[in-house]
Amino acid sequence: MQEVFIIAEIGQAHDGSLGILHSYIDAVAKTGVSAVKFQTHIAEAESSSLESFRINFSYEDATRQDYWRRMEFSSEQWSGIKDHCDDVGLEFMSTPTCIAAVDLLTRIGVRRFKVGSGDTDNRLLLKRLGAADRQIILSSGLSTLNDLDETVKFVAEFCSDIVVMQCTSDYPVEPGRLGINLIPDFIKRYAPYPVGLSDHSGSIFPSVAAVALGAKFIETHVVFDRRMFGPDSSSSIEIDELQKMIEGVRMVEKSLHSGFDKSTSEGHIRMRGLFGKTLCINKSMRKGDVIKFSDLESKKPAGQGIPARDFDKVVSRRLARDIEQWEFIQVRDLSDY
């Protein structure tokens, strides 16, 4: 059984600090995630002075392009980031935001690419990703189903290793717009490609629910504290919550693949004896008395006489002997059983 692939999305939660970024790697490595993901920004290649802020959160960046520039790291620094991930047993991932970023990440040996919602229809970028010969994970946050159909068809022309992620590009996303209900439809629609959830809810529950519905990939934004500065903090979960989410995902995953068969009670024989019940009389009765429904009770444990399930075989029968209150009823106690 292949485990659900869980991605901890740090994004820009490091706020441009290389030291904070490395501290995220160490913290996330202890949670059991499959990979830690960042975003590789090269401001001059991906943005212009005309780009506006998604939300006005920054007190130090005059423009959105300035913000992306502050989020940049050099090729050598990205290589060191990947080395750190390797050292702690985490797969390094980063979303390329331009072709120059694709080239940088390819050089340092990234194993798969996550395409952000804003680039799902960027065929220039997608074509370049295909040349890199890596898995391509498509986020659908800004796509209609028709858009997504076309993108999957386009990418499939040059890549056979595709993942389709349900995503809603709200920050944070409300429960009614999570789109978890789409997971089963995506599984049928995009087979044989696996399907996942990219979550911006700030909660652990959507990811666990998505796995229960068949999601094979999970991505969730992570921060040290939701009160931190940054555009994604309110839509992220915290490190301790991440660990709890992973426990939930693994539990659901194990349950789904357990092969448990409800048609048998194997392993429950002793428990059925403990909790099952046997018929008894709720008052003292004499030989020859006719047993009525109101005379019966059932008491633990099972196996002490006539099972409670067979009460209808006892009602209207005559007693073959005197019987005291709370005695278990045996077949031999009935004259005409």
Residue pairs with C-beta under 8 A, 6 or more apart in sequence:
1 253
1 257
2 216
3 34
3 250
3 253
4 211
4 215
4 216
4 217
4 218
4 249
4 250
4 253
5 34
5 35
5 196
5 216
5 217
5 218
6 32
6 33
6 34
6 35
6 207
6 217
6 218
6 219
6 220
6 246
6 249
7 33
7 34
7 35
7 36
7 37
7 93
7 114
7 217
7 218
7 219
7 220
8 28
8 31
8 33
8 35
8 36
8 37
8 220
8 222
8 242
9 37
9 198
9 219
9 220
9 221
9 222
10 21
10 24
10 28
10 36
10 37
10 38
10 221
10 222
11 37
11 38
11 39
11 221
11 232
12 39
12 71
12 230
12 231
12 232
13 20
13 24
13 221
13 222
13 223
13 224
13 228
13 230
13 232
13 233
13 236
14 20
14 21
14 24
14 38
15 228
15 229
15 230
16 70
16 71
16 72
18 73
18 77
21 38
21 73
21 81
22 81
22 84
24 36
24 222
24 224
25 36
25 81
25 84
25 85
25 88
25 90
26 88
27 224
27 239
28 36
28 90
28 222
28 239
28 242
29 36
29 88
29 89
29 90
30 243
31 239
31 242
31 243
31 246
32 243
32 246
32 250
33 90
33 242
33 246
34 90
34 91
35 90
35 91
35 92
35 93
36 85
36 90
36 91
36 92
36 93
37 93
37 94
37 95
37 114
37 219
38 81
38 93
38 94
38 95
39 71
39 94
39 95
39 97
39 116
40 73
40 78
40 94
40 95
40 96
40 97
40 101
40 104
40 105
41 68
41 69
41 71
41 72
41 97
41 101
42 68
42 72
42 97
42 98
42 100
42 101
42 104
43 65
43 66
43 68
43 69
43 72
45 98
45 99
45 100
45 101
46 68
46 97
46 98
46 100
46 101
47 64
47 65
47 68
48 65
49 63
49 65
51 63
51 64
51 65
52 64
53 64
53 67
54 171
54 231
55 171
55 231
57 229
57 230
57 231
58 67
60 70
61 67
61 70
68 97
73 81
75 104
75 107
75 108
78 94
78 104
78 105
78 108
79 108
81 92
82 92
82 108
82 109
82 110
85 91
85 92
86 92
91 111
92 110
93 110
93 111
93 112
93 114
94 101
94 105
94 110
94 114
95 113
95 114
95 115
95 116
96 102
96 104
96 105
96 113
96 125
96 129
97 116
97 119
98 125
99 124
99 125
99 128
102 113
102 125
102 128
102 129
102 132
103 128
105 113
106 132
106 134
110 134
111 134
111 135
112 134
112 135
112 136
112 137
112 161
113 129
113 132
113 134
113 135
113 136
113 137
114 137
114 139
114 219
115 122
115 125
115 126
115 129
115 136
115 137
115 138
115 139
116 139
117 139
117 140
117 141
117 142
117 143
117 167
117 169
118 142
119 125
119 126
120 138
120 139
120 140
120 141
120 142
120 143
120 147
120 148
120 151
121 143
121 147
121 150
121 151
123 154
126 136
126 151
126 154
126 155
127 158
129 136
129 159
130 136
130 155
130 157
130 158
130 159
131 158
133 159
134 161
135 159
135 161
135 162
135 163
136 155
136 159
136 161
136 162
136 163
137 162
137 163
137 165
137 196
137 217
138 148
138 151
138 152
138 155
138 162
138 163
138 164
138 165
139 165
139 167
139 198
140 148
140 164
140 165
140 166
140 167
141 167
141 168
141 169
141 198
142 169
143 151
145 189
148 164
149 189
152 162
152 164
152 190
152 193
155 162
156 162
162 190
162 193
163 193
163 194
163 195
163 196
163 216
163 217
164 186
164 190
164 193
164 194
164 195
164 196
165 195
165 196
165 197
165 198
165 217
165 219
166 179
166 180
166 182
166 183
166 186
166 195
166 196
166 197
166 198
166 210
166 215
167 179
167 197
167 198
167 199
167 200
168 177
168 178
168 179
168 200
169 200
170 177
170 200
170 235
171 200
171 231
171 232
171 234
171 235
172 200
172 201
172 202
172 234
172 235
173 199
173 200
173 201
173 235
175 201
178 199
178 201
178 206
180 197
180 206
180 209
180 210
180 213
183 195
183 197
183 210
183 213
183 214
183 215
184 213
184 214
186 195
187 195
187 214
194 216
194 217
195 214
195 215
195 216
195 217
196 210
196 215
196 216
196 217
196 218
196 219
197 206
197 207
197 210
197 215
197 217
197 218
197 219
198 219
198 220
199 206
199 207
199 210
199 218
199 219
199 220
199 221
200 221
200 232
200 235
201 235
202 221
202 226
202 234
202 235
202 236
202 237
203 237
204 220
204 237
204 241
204 242
204 244
204 245
204 248
207 215
207 218
207 220
207 245
207 248
207 249
208 245
208 248
208 249
208 252
210 218
211 218
211 249
211 252
211 253
211 256
212 252
212 256
218 249
220 236
220 237
220 242
220 245
221 232
221 235
221 236
221 237
222 236
222 237
222 238
222 239
222 242
223 230
223 232
223 233
223 236
223 237
223 238
224 238
224 239
225 233
225 238
226 233
226 234
226 236
226 238
227 233
237 245
265 272
272 302
273 301
273 302
273 303
274 300
274 301
274 302
275 300
275 301
275 302
276 300
276 301
276 302
276 303
276 307
276 308
277 298
277 299
277 300
277 301
277 302
277 307
277 308
278 298
278 299
278 300
278 301
278 302
278 303
278 304
278 305
278 306
278 307
278 308
278 328
278 329
279 296
279 297
279 298
279 305
279 306
279 307
279 308
279 310
279 311
279 314
279 328
279 329
280 296
280 297
280 298
280 299
280 305
280 326
280 327
280 328
280 329
281 291
281 295
281 296
281 297
281 323
281 324
281 325
281 326
281 327
281 329
282 295
282 296
282 297
282 325
282 326
283 295
283 325
284 322
284 323
284 324
284 325
285 291
285 295
285 319
285 322
285 323
286 319
286 322
287 319
287 320
287 321
287 322
288 318
288 319
289 318
289 319
290 316
290 317
290 318
291 314
291 315
291 316
291 317
291 318
291 319
291 334
292 315
292 316
293 311
293 315
296 311
296 314
296 315
297 326
298 308
298 311
299 326
299 328
304 328
305 328
305 329
305 330
305 331
306 313
306 314
306 328
306 329
306 330
306 331
313 337
314 329
314 334
314 337
317 334
317 335
317 336
317 337
318 334
318 335
318 336
319 333
319 334
319 335
320 332
320 333
320 334
320 335
321 333
323 329
323 333
331 337
